[in-house]
Structure formats: C-alpha cells, structure tokens
Amino acid sequence: MSIQDLVRRIHIDEDESAFNELYRGYIAKLCQFAHSFLDDAEAAEEIVNDILIRLWLGRKDLGSIRNGQLYLYTSIKNSCLNHLRSVSAKRSNEQKVVDAYYFHLSVDPSQLLISKELSDHVLKAVNLLPDRCKLIFKMVKEDDLSCNEVAAILGLSPKTVFAQLAIALKKLDSALIHK
C-alpha cells in the first residue's frame, strides 16, 4: 500500500494497523534517506522515529497533506538539516561512507592502496561540490531517487535537479582526471 493511502487511513480512520504497516514497510528506506544527510545511523533512525511518532500524534491534522511521501521525505530532510546545524563536531565516518557507497575494495594489497587513494580523491571531489550539487548527487546516486523525486523533495524543478546533477558529474570527472 502506498504512503499516501496509509496516511489517509491514519488520518480518517485513526487506523493503528495502517501506522504499523507504514512503519514496517518504510522505516528502512526512510532511515537510509536520513542517513545520507547525517552519516550517523543512530541519529538518522532517531529522527525518522520522531517524525513517525509526530505523524501518529498529529493524525487528526493530516487532512491538509496532499502527498504523504513528499511530506515524510521533506520532514526528514528538514529535521536532518536542523540536526546538522546543532552539531558542531565534524563527521568521523566519511571514509566508511566512501568505502560503502563508491567502491568495493579488493584483497590484493596493491589494489587496496589504489582503491584507497581513489576513494580519497572521490571523497574530496564530492566534498568540494557546492552544497546543492552535493545533496542532489547523493540523493540520486546513493539513495536511488529519481530526478523528479529529488525535485519534489527539495522543491525544485526537475530541470534544475538534472542540471545540478550534470554539473556535479562534470566537476567529479574533471577532479578525478586532474588528480
């Protein structure tokens, strides 16, 4: 069942089973989305759980929500950005993200060294992207969201998302060629 149908059932019928179905069916994907902003699985899961609890507690006010999926993703994005603003410490798991999302390392020691160097260059290149390019790149490439989905979540036109993705890919290509 779609998020929109479940949100409607939660709102109209105050259906606890619909909430449970929403939670079980979408918690992993929503946590993965939050994790792409935070690089902290525990904080991502906490934010998603808070959003879902607020959804249940505010179920009587859900009638104004036209698109349940957009509502959830936007709420998670905003909560993650608020969390990032409140945390001043740097990320400690950047290398783990690169290893997990960009490359599968070989067992050959020389390949490990080459992969590590390439991973470092990719991470540096991604981190040098402008904030919007970096966010769009990660949403499309890591979270497997379409340009249209990213556009809806970020409140941009699909052409803008596509253009930002193209800019990101050109800058990454250029950075890796001239490393």
PyMOL CGO cylinders between C-alpha atoms (Angstrom):
from pymol import cmd
from pymol.cgo import CYLINDER

trace = [
    CYLINDER, 0.00, 0.00, 0.00, 1.33, 3.50, -0.80, 0.3, 1, 1, 1, 1, 1, 1,
    CYLINDER, 1.33, 3.50, -0.80, 2.39, 6.02, 1.81, 0.3, 1, 1, 1, 1, 1, 1,
    CYLINDER, 2.39, 6.02, 1.81, -0.47, 8.28, 0.71, 0.3, 1, 1, 1, 1, 1, 1,
    CYLINDER, -0.47, 8.28, 0.71, -3.07, 5.55, 1.28, 0.3, 1, 1, 1, 1, 1, 1,
    CYLINDER, -3.07, 5.55, 1.28, -1.63, 4.71, 4.69, 0.3, 1, 1, 1, 1, 1, 1,
    CYLINDER, -1.63, 4.71, 4.69, -1.53, 8.38, 5.74, 0.3, 1, 1, 1, 1, 1, 1,
    CYLINDER, -1.53, 8.38, 5.74, -5.16, 8.74, 4.63, 0.3, 1, 1, 1, 1, 1, 1,
    CYLINDER, -5.16, 8.74, 4.63, -6.18, 5.70, 6.71, 0.3, 1, 1, 1, 1, 1, 1,
    CYLINDER, -6.18, 5.70, 6.71, -4.24, 7.04, 9.71, 0.3, 1, 1, 1, 1, 1, 1,
    CYLINDER, -4.24, 7.04, 9.71, -5.98, 10.42, 9.38, 0.3, 1, 1, 1, 1, 1, 1,
    CYLINDER, -5.98, 10.42, 9.38, -9.53, 9.36, 8.58, 0.3, 1, 1, 1, 1, 1, 1,
    CYLINDER, -9.53, 9.36, 8.58, -9.85, 6.10, 10.48, 0.3, 1, 1, 1, 1, 1, 1,
    CYLINDER, -9.85, 6.10, 10.48, -7.13, 6.67, 13.10, 0.3, 1, 1, 1, 1, 1, 1,
    CYLINDER, -7.13, 6.67, 13.10, -6.05, 3.22, 11.96, 0.3, 1, 1, 1, 1, 1, 1,
    CYLINDER, -6.05, 3.22, 11.96, -3.23, 1.92, 14.14, 0.3, 1, 1, 1, 1, 1, 1,
    CYLINDER, -3.23, 1.92, 14.14, -2.64, -1.04, 11.81, 0.3, 1, 1, 1, 1, 1, 1,
    CYLINDER, -2.64, -1.04, 11.81, -2.07, 1.44, 8.94, 0.3, 1, 1, 1, 1, 1, 1,
    CYLINDER, -2.07, 1.44, 8.94, 0.52, 3.22, 11.07, 0.3, 1, 1, 1, 1, 1, 1,
    CYLINDER, 0.52, 3.22, 11.07, 2.21, -0.10, 11.86, 0.3, 1, 1, 1, 1, 1, 1,
    CYLINDER, 2.21, -0.10, 11.86, 2.20, -1.00, 8.16, 0.3, 1, 1, 1, 1, 1, 1,
    CYLINDER, 2.20, -1.00, 8.16, 3.70, 2.39, 7.29, 0.3, 1, 1, 1, 1, 1, 1,
    CYLINDER, 3.70, 2.39, 7.29, 6.37, 1.94, 9.94, 0.3, 1, 1, 1, 1, 1, 1,
    CYLINDER, 6.37, 1.94, 9.94, 7.31, -1.62, 8.99, 0.3, 1, 1, 1, 1, 1, 1,
    CYLINDER, 7.31, -1.62, 8.99, 7.14, -1.01, 5.26, 0.3, 1, 1, 1, 1, 1, 1,
    CYLINDER, 7.14, -1.01, 5.26, 9.07, 2.24, 5.06, 0.3, 1, 1, 1, 1, 1, 1,
    CYLINDER, 9.07, 2.24, 5.06, 11.31, 2.57, 8.13, 0.3, 1, 1, 1, 1, 1, 1,
    CYLINDER, 11.31, 2.57, 8.13, 14.40, 1.15, 6.42, 0.3, 1, 1, 1, 1, 1, 1,
    CYLINDER, 14.40, 1.15, 6.42, 14.11, 3.37, 3.34, 0.3, 1, 1, 1, 1, 1, 1,
    CYLINDER, 14.11, 3.37, 3.34, 13.38, 6.48, 5.42, 0.3, 1, 1, 1, 1, 1, 1,
    CYLINDER, 13.38, 6.48, 5.42, 16.33, 5.74, 7.71, 0.3, 1, 1, 1, 1, 1, 1,
    CYLINDER, 16.33, 5.74, 7.71, 18.59, 5.27, 4.70, 0.3, 1, 1, 1, 1, 1, 1,
    CYLINDER, 18.59, 5.27, 4.70, 17.43, 8.64, 3.37, 0.3, 1, 1, 1, 1, 1, 1,
    CYLINDER, 17.43, 8.64, 3.37, 18.11, 10.35, 6.71, 0.3, 1, 1, 1, 1, 1, 1,
    CYLINDER, 18.11, 10.35, 6.71, 21.44, 8.55, 6.95, 0.3, 1, 1, 1, 1, 1, 1,
    CYLINDER, 21.44, 8.55, 6.95, 22.50, 10.11, 3.64, 0.3, 1, 1, 1, 1, 1, 1,
    CYLINDER, 22.50, 10.11, 3.64, 22.32, 13.53, 5.32, 0.3, 1, 1, 1, 1, 1, 1,
    CYLINDER, 22.32, 13.53, 5.32, 23.82, 12.61, 8.66, 0.3, 1, 1, 1, 1, 1, 1,
    CYLINDER, 23.82, 12.61, 8.66, 26.26, 9.74, 8.14, 0.3, 1, 1, 1, 1, 1, 1,
    CYLINDER, 26.26, 9.74, 8.14, 25.14, 8.63, 11.60, 0.3, 1, 1, 1, 1, 1, 1,
    CYLINDER, 25.14, 8.63, 11.60, 22.78, 5.66, 11.56, 0.3, 1, 1, 1, 1, 1, 1,
    CYLINDER, 22.78, 5.66, 11.56, 21.66, 6.11, 15.16, 0.3, 1, 1, 1, 1, 1, 1,
    CYLINDER, 21.66, 6.11, 15.16, 20.79, 9.80, 14.73, 0.3, 1, 1, 1, 1, 1, 1,
    CYLINDER, 20.79, 9.80, 14.73, 19.08, 9.05, 11.41, 0.3, 1, 1, 1, 1, 1, 1,
    CYLINDER, 19.08, 9.05, 11.41, 16.92, 6.35, 12.98, 0.3, 1, 1, 1, 1, 1, 1,
    CYLINDER, 16.92, 6.35, 12.98, 16.05, 8.64, 15.90, 0.3, 1, 1, 1, 1, 1, 1,
    CYLINDER, 16.05, 8.64, 15.90, 14.97, 11.43, 13.55, 0.3, 1, 1, 1, 1, 1, 1,
    CYLINDER, 14.97, 11.43, 13.55, 12.82, 9.08, 11.44, 0.3, 1, 1, 1, 1, 1, 1,
    CYLINDER, 12.82, 9.08, 11.44, 11.20, 7.62, 14.56, 0.3, 1, 1, 1, 1, 1, 1,
    CYLINDER, 11.20, 7.62, 14.56, 10.47, 11.14, 15.86, 0.3, 1, 1, 1, 1, 1, 1,
    CYLINDER, 10.47, 11.14, 15.86, 8.86, 12.11, 12.53, 0.3, 1, 1, 1, 1, 1, 1,
    CYLINDER, 8.86, 12.11, 12.53, 6.71, 8.97, 12.52, 0.3, 1, 1, 1, 1, 1, 1,
    CYLINDER, 6.71, 8.97, 12.52, 5.67, 9.49, 16.15, 0.3, 1, 1, 1, 1, 1, 1,
    CYLINDER, 5.67, 9.49, 16.15, 4.71, 13.10, 15.35, 0.3, 1, 1, 1, 1, 1, 1,
    CYLINDER, 4.71, 13.10, 15.35, 2.75, 11.79, 12.36, 0.3, 1, 1, 1, 1, 1, 1,
    CYLINDER, 2.75, 11.79, 12.36, 0.76, 9.46, 14.63, 0.3, 1, 1, 1, 1, 1, 1,
    CYLINDER, 0.76, 9.46, 14.63, 0.25, 12.04, 17.38, 0.3, 1, 1, 1, 1, 1, 1,
    CYLINDER, 0.25, 12.04, 17.38, -0.86, 14.66, 14.85, 0.3, 1, 1, 1, 1, 1, 1,
    CYLINDER, -0.86, 14.66, 14.85, -3.03, 12.26, 12.87, 0.3, 1, 1, 1, 1, 1, 1,
    CYLINDER, -3.03, 12.26, 12.87, -6.12, 14.48, 13.22, 0.3, 1, 1, 1, 1, 1, 1,
    CYLINDER, -6.12, 14.48, 13.22, -4.29, 17.26, 11.33, 0.3, 1, 1, 1, 1, 1, 1,
    CYLINDER, -4.29, 17.26, 11.33, -3.12, 15.12, 8.39, 0.3, 1, 1, 1, 1, 1, 1,
    CYLINDER, -3.12, 15.12, 8.39, -6.02, 16.14, 6.15, 0.3, 1, 1, 1, 1, 1, 1,
    CYLINDER, -6.02, 16.14, 6.15, -4.02, 19.01, 4.67, 0.3, 1, 1, 1, 1, 1, 1,
    CYLINDER, -4.02, 19.01, 4.67, -1.27, 16.67, 3.44, 0.3, 1, 1, 1, 1, 1, 1,
    CYLINDER, -1.27, 16.67, 3.44, -1.66, 16.16, -0.30, 0.3, 1, 1, 1, 1, 1, 1,
    CYLINDER, -1.66, 16.16, -0.30, 1.35, 13.90, -0.83, 0.3, 1, 1, 1, 1, 1, 1,
    CYLINDER, 1.35, 13.90, -0.83, 2.31, 11.66, 2.10, 0.3, 1, 1, 1, 1, 1, 1,
    CYLINDER, 2.31, 11.66, 2.10, 5.63, 10.61, 0.60, 0.3, 1, 1, 1, 1, 1, 1,
    CYLINDER, 5.63, 10.61, 0.60, 6.68, 14.20, -0.08, 0.3, 1, 1, 1, 1, 1, 1,
    CYLINDER, 6.68, 14.20, -0.08, 5.59, 15.16, 3.44, 0.3, 1, 1, 1, 1, 1, 1,
    CYLINDER, 5.59, 15.16, 3.44, 7.68, 12.41, 5.07, 0.3, 1, 1, 1, 1, 1, 1,
    CYLINDER, 7.68, 12.41, 5.07, 10.80, 12.98, 2.98, 0.3, 1, 1, 1, 1, 1, 1,
    CYLINDER, 10.80, 12.98, 2.98, 10.61, 16.77, 3.41, 0.3, 1, 1, 1, 1, 1, 1,
    CYLINDER, 10.61, 16.77, 3.41, 10.08, 16.43, 7.18, 0.3, 1, 1, 1, 1, 1, 1,
    CYLINDER, 10.08, 16.43, 7.18, 13.06, 14.10, 7.44, 0.3, 1, 1, 1, 1, 1, 1,
    CYLINDER, 13.06, 14.10, 7.44, 15.23, 16.37, 5.30, 0.3, 1, 1, 1, 1, 1, 1,
    CYLINDER, 15.23, 16.37, 5.30, 14.35, 19.42, 7.42, 0.3, 1, 1, 1, 1, 1, 1,
    CYLINDER, 14.35, 19.42, 7.42, 14.92, 17.55, 10.69, 0.3, 1, 1, 1, 1, 1, 1,
    CYLINDER, 14.92, 17.55, 10.69, 18.29, 16.30, 9.45, 0.3, 1, 1, 1, 1, 1, 1,
    CYLINDER, 18.29, 16.30, 9.45, 19.35, 19.80, 8.42, 0.3, 1, 1, 1, 1, 1, 1,
    CYLINDER, 19.35, 19.80, 8.42, 18.28, 21.13, 11.82, 0.3, 1, 1, 1, 1, 1, 1,
    CYLINDER, 18.28, 21.13, 11.82, 20.28, 18.35, 13.48, 0.3, 1, 1, 1, 1, 1, 1,
    CYLINDER, 20.28, 18.35, 13.48, 23.36, 19.19, 11.40, 0.3, 1, 1, 1, 1, 1, 1,
    CYLINDER, 23.36, 19.19, 11.40, 23.06, 22.86, 12.32, 0.3, 1, 1, 1, 1, 1, 1,
    CYLINDER, 23.06, 22.86, 12.32, 23.00, 21.98, 16.01, 0.3, 1, 1, 1, 1, 1, 1,
    CYLINDER, 23.00, 21.98, 16.01, 26.02, 19.67, 15.85, 0.3, 1, 1, 1, 1, 1, 1,
    CYLINDER, 26.02, 19.67, 15.85, 29.39, 21.37, 15.57, 0.3, 1, 1, 1, 1, 1, 1,
    CYLINDER, 29.39, 21.37, 15.57, 31.62, 18.28, 15.52, 0.3, 1, 1, 1, 1, 1, 1,
    CYLINDER, 31.62, 18.28, 15.52, 32.97, 17.05, 12.17, 0.3, 1, 1, 1, 1, 1, 1,
    CYLINDER, 32.97, 17.05, 12.17, 31.89, 13.76, 10.73, 0.3, 1, 1, 1, 1, 1, 1,
    CYLINDER, 31.89, 13.76, 10.73, 34.07, 10.90, 11.78, 0.3, 1, 1, 1, 1, 1, 1,
    CYLINDER, 34.07, 10.90, 11.78, 32.81, 8.26, 9.37, 0.3, 1, 1, 1, 1, 1, 1,
    CYLINDER, 32.81, 8.26, 9.37, 33.48, 9.87, 5.96, 0.3, 1, 1, 1, 1, 1, 1,
    CYLINDER, 33.48, 9.87, 5.96, 35.87, 7.15, 4.86, 0.3, 1, 1, 1, 1, 1, 1,
    CYLINDER, 35.87, 7.15, 4.86, 33.32, 4.46, 5.75, 0.3, 1, 1, 1, 1, 1, 1,
    CYLINDER, 33.32, 4.46, 5.75, 30.76, 6.18, 3.52, 0.3, 1, 1, 1, 1, 1, 1,
    CYLINDER, 30.76, 6.18, 3.52, 33.19, 6.27, 0.63, 0.3, 1, 1, 1, 1, 1, 1,
    CYLINDER, 33.19, 6.27, 0.63, 34.11, 2.61, 1.10, 0.3, 1, 1, 1, 1, 1, 1,
    CYLINDER, 34.11, 2.61, 1.10, 30.49, 1.54, 1.44, 0.3, 1, 1, 1, 1, 1, 1,
    CYLINDER, 30.49, 1.54, 1.44, 28.97, 3.57, -1.40, 0.3, 1, 1, 1, 1, 1, 1,
    CYLINDER, 28.97, 3.57, -1.40, 31.62, 4.20, -4.02, 0.3, 1, 1, 1, 1, 1, 1,
    CYLINDER, 31.62, 4.20, -4.02, 33.99, 1.25, -4.21, 0.3, 1, 1, 1, 1, 1, 1,
    CYLINDER, 33.99, 1.25, -4.21, 34.29, -2.42, -3.40, 0.3, 1, 1, 1, 1, 1, 1,
    CYLINDER, 34.29, -2.42, -3.40, 37.83, -2.99, -2.22, 0.3, 1, 1, 1, 1, 1, 1,
    CYLINDER, 37.83, -2.99, -2.22, 39.97, -5.82, -3.48, 0.3, 1, 1, 1, 1, 1, 1,
    CYLINDER, 39.97, -5.82, -3.48, 42.02, -8.21, -1.35, 0.3, 1, 1, 1, 1, 1, 1,
    CYLINDER, 42.02, -8.21, -1.35, 45.18, -7.53, -3.35, 0.3, 1, 1, 1, 1, 1, 1,
    CYLINDER, 45.18, -7.53, -3.35, 47.34, -5.10, -1.26, 0.3, 1, 1, 1, 1, 1, 1,
    CYLINDER, 47.34, -5.10, -1.26, 48.32, -3.01, -4.28, 0.3, 1, 1, 1, 1, 1, 1,
    CYLINDER, 48.32, -3.01, -4.28, 44.67, -2.77, -5.30, 0.3, 1, 1, 1, 1, 1, 1,
    CYLINDER, 44.67, -2.77, -5.30, 43.76, -1.81, -1.73, 0.3, 1, 1, 1, 1, 1, 1,
    CYLINDER, 43.76, -1.81, -1.73, 46.21, 1.08, -1.91, 0.3, 1, 1, 1, 1, 1, 1,
    CYLINDER, 46.21, 1.08, -1.91, 44.94, 2.21, -5.32, 0.3, 1, 1, 1, 1, 1, 1,
    CYLINDER, 44.94, 2.21, -5.32, 41.31, 1.88, -4.19, 0.3, 1, 1, 1, 1, 1, 1,
    CYLINDER, 41.31, 1.88, -4.19, 42.03, 3.85, -1.01, 0.3, 1, 1, 1, 1, 1, 1,
    CYLINDER, 42.03, 3.85, -1.01, 43.73, 6.63, -2.97, 0.3, 1, 1, 1, 1, 1, 1,
    CYLINDER, 43.73, 6.63, -2.97, 40.90, 6.73, -5.49, 0.3, 1, 1, 1, 1, 1, 1,
    CYLINDER, 40.90, 6.73, -5.49, 38.34, 6.70, -2.66, 0.3, 1, 1, 1, 1, 1, 1,
    CYLINDER, 38.34, 6.70, -2.66, 40.11, 9.64, -1.04, 0.3, 1, 1, 1, 1, 1, 1,
    CYLINDER, 40.11, 9.64, -1.04, 40.08, 11.57, -4.33, 0.3, 1, 1, 1, 1, 1, 1,
    CYLINDER, 40.08, 11.57, -4.33, 36.38, 10.84, -4.87, 0.3, 1, 1, 1, 1, 1, 1,
    CYLINDER, 36.38, 10.84, -4.87, 35.51, 11.90, -1.32, 0.3, 1, 1, 1, 1, 1, 1,
    CYLINDER, 35.51, 11.90, -1.32, 37.49, 15.10, -1.68, 0.3, 1, 1, 1, 1, 1, 1,
    CYLINDER, 37.49, 15.10, -1.68, 35.87, 15.80, -5.06, 0.3, 1, 1, 1, 1, 1, 1,
    CYLINDER, 35.87, 15.80, -5.06, 32.36, 15.16, -3.67, 0.3, 1, 1, 1, 1, 1, 1,
    CYLINDER, 32.36, 15.16, -3.67, 33.05, 17.35, -0.64, 0.3, 1, 1, 1, 1, 1, 1,
    CYLINDER, 33.05, 17.35, -0.64, 34.25, 20.18, -2.90, 0.3, 1, 1, 1, 1, 1, 1,
    CYLINDER, 34.25, 20.18, -2.90, 30.93, 20.26, -4.74, 0.3, 1, 1, 1, 1, 1, 1,
    CYLINDER, 30.93, 20.26, -4.74, 28.62, 23.16, -3.92, 0.3, 1, 1, 1, 1, 1, 1,
    CYLINDER, 28.62, 23.16, -3.92, 26.14, 22.18, -1.21, 0.3, 1, 1, 1, 1, 1, 1,
    CYLINDER, 26.14, 22.18, -1.21, 23.14, 21.82, -3.53, 0.3, 1, 1, 1, 1, 1, 1,
    CYLINDER, 23.14, 21.82, -3.53, 25.13, 19.80, -6.10, 0.3, 1, 1, 1, 1, 1, 1,
    CYLINDER, 25.13, 19.80, -6.10, 26.46, 17.53, -3.36, 0.3, 1, 1, 1, 1, 1, 1,
    CYLINDER, 26.46, 17.53, -3.36, 23.00, 16.97, -1.86, 0.3, 1, 1, 1, 1, 1, 1,
    CYLINDER, 23.00, 16.97, -1.86, 21.42, 16.22, -5.25, 0.3, 1, 1, 1, 1, 1, 1,
    CYLINDER, 21.42, 16.22, -5.25, 24.32, 13.94, -6.23, 0.3, 1, 1, 1, 1, 1, 1,
    CYLINDER, 24.32, 13.94, -6.23, 23.99, 11.94, -3.01, 0.3, 1, 1, 1, 1, 1, 1,
    CYLINDER, 23.99, 11.94, -3.01, 20.19, 11.71, -3.25, 0.3, 1, 1, 1, 1, 1, 1,
    CYLINDER, 20.19, 11.71, -3.25, 20.32, 10.43, -6.84, 0.3, 1, 1, 1, 1, 1, 1,
    CYLINDER, 20.32, 10.43, -6.84, 23.44, 8.26, -6.67, 0.3, 1, 1, 1, 1, 1, 1,
    CYLINDER, 23.44, 8.26, -6.67, 23.28, 6.96, -3.10, 0.3, 1, 1, 1, 1, 1, 1,
    CYLINDER, 23.28, 6.96, -3.10, 19.57, 6.96, -2.29, 0.3, 1, 1, 1, 1, 1, 1,
    CYLINDER, 19.57, 6.96, -2.29, 18.48, 5.88, -5.79, 0.3, 1, 1, 1, 1, 1, 1,
    CYLINDER, 18.48, 5.88, -5.79, 15.88, 8.63, -6.02, 0.3, 1, 1, 1, 1, 1, 1,
    CYLINDER, 15.88, 8.63, -6.02, 14.84, 9.85, -9.45, 0.3, 1, 1, 1, 1, 1, 1,
    CYLINDER, 14.84, 9.85, -9.45, 15.38, 13.44, -10.54, 0.3, 1, 1, 1, 1, 1, 1,
    CYLINDER, 15.38, 13.44, -10.54, 11.62, 14.00, -10.26, 0.3, 1, 1, 1, 1, 1, 1,
    CYLINDER, 11.62, 14.00, -10.26, 11.55, 12.64, -6.69, 0.3, 1, 1, 1, 1, 1, 1,
    CYLINDER, 11.55, 12.64, -6.69, 14.52, 14.79, -5.70, 0.3, 1, 1, 1, 1, 1, 1,
    CYLINDER, 14.52, 14.79, -5.70, 12.86, 17.81, -7.30, 0.3, 1, 1, 1, 1, 1, 1,
    CYLINDER, 12.86, 17.81, -7.30, 9.66, 17.25, -5.32, 0.3, 1, 1, 1, 1, 1, 1,
    CYLINDER, 9.66, 17.25, -5.32, 11.53, 16.71, -2.03, 0.3, 1, 1, 1, 1, 1, 1,
    CYLINDER, 11.53, 16.71, -2.03, 13.74, 19.78, -2.45, 0.3, 1, 1, 1, 1, 1, 1,
    CYLINDER, 13.74, 19.78, -2.45, 11.06, 21.99, -4.02, 0.3, 1, 1, 1, 1, 1, 1,
    CYLINDER, 11.06, 21.99, -4.02, 12.99, 22.42, -7.27, 0.3, 1, 1, 1, 1, 1, 1,
    CYLINDER, 12.99, 22.42, -7.27, 12.09, 21.85, -10.89, 0.3, 1, 1, 1, 1, 1, 1,
    CYLINDER, 12.09, 21.85, -10.89, 13.22, 18.54, -12.42, 0.3, 1, 1, 1, 1, 1, 1,
    CYLINDER, 13.22, 18.54, -12.42, 15.29, 20.52, -14.96, 0.3, 1, 1, 1, 1, 1, 1,
    CYLINDER, 15.29, 20.52, -14.96, 17.16, 22.22, -12.11, 0.3, 1, 1, 1, 1, 1, 1,
    CYLINDER, 17.16, 22.22, -12.11, 17.87, 18.88, -10.45, 0.3, 1, 1, 1, 1, 1, 1,
    CYLINDER, 17.87, 18.88, -10.45, 19.06, 17.39, -13.74, 0.3, 1, 1, 1, 1, 1, 1,
    CYLINDER, 19.06, 17.39, -13.74, 21.27, 20.43, -14.40, 0.3, 1, 1, 1, 1, 1, 1,
    CYLINDER, 21.27, 20.43, -14.40, 22.77, 20.28, -10.89, 0.3, 1, 1, 1, 1, 1, 1,
    CYLINDER, 22.77, 20.28, -10.89, 23.44, 16.56, -11.30, 0.3, 1, 1, 1, 1, 1, 1,
    CYLINDER, 23.44, 16.56, -11.30, 25.15, 17.22, -14.64, 0.3, 1, 1, 1, 1, 1, 1,
    CYLINDER, 25.15, 17.22, -14.64, 27.30, 19.93, -13.02, 0.3, 1, 1, 1, 1, 1, 1,
    CYLINDER, 27.30, 19.93, -13.02, 28.23, 17.56, -10.18, 0.3, 1, 1, 1, 1, 1, 1,
    CYLINDER, 28.23, 17.56, -10.18, 29.22, 14.80, -12.59, 0.3, 1, 1, 1, 1, 1, 1,
    CYLINDER, 29.22, 14.80, -12.59, 31.32, 17.17, -14.73, 0.3, 1, 1, 1, 1, 1, 1,
    CYLINDER, 31.32, 17.17, -14.73, 33.13, 18.51, -11.67, 0.3, 1, 1, 1, 1, 1, 1,
    CYLINDER, 33.13, 18.51, -11.67, 33.78, 14.99, -10.36, 0.3, 1, 1, 1, 1, 1, 1,
    CYLINDER, 33.78, 14.99, -10.36, 35.02, 13.86, -13.76, 0.3, 1, 1, 1, 1, 1, 1,
    CYLINDER, 35.02, 13.86, -13.76, 37.30, 16.87, -14.02, 0.3, 1, 1, 1, 1, 1, 1,
    CYLINDER, 37.30, 16.87, -14.02, 38.60, 16.46, -10.45, 0.3, 1, 1, 1, 1, 1, 1,
    CYLINDER, 38.60, 16.46, -10.45, 39.38, 12.78, -10.96, 0.3, 1, 1, 1, 1, 1, 1,
    CYLINDER, 39.38, 12.78, -10.96, 41.06, 13.28, -14.33, 0.3, 1, 1, 1, 1, 1, 1,
    CYLINDER, 41.06, 13.28, -14.33, 43.29, 16.07, -12.97, 0.3, 1, 1, 1, 1, 1, 1,
    CYLINDER, 43.29, 16.07, -12.97, 44.10, 14.45, -9.62, 0.3, 1, 1, 1, 1, 1, 1,
]
cmd.load_cgo(trace, "trace")
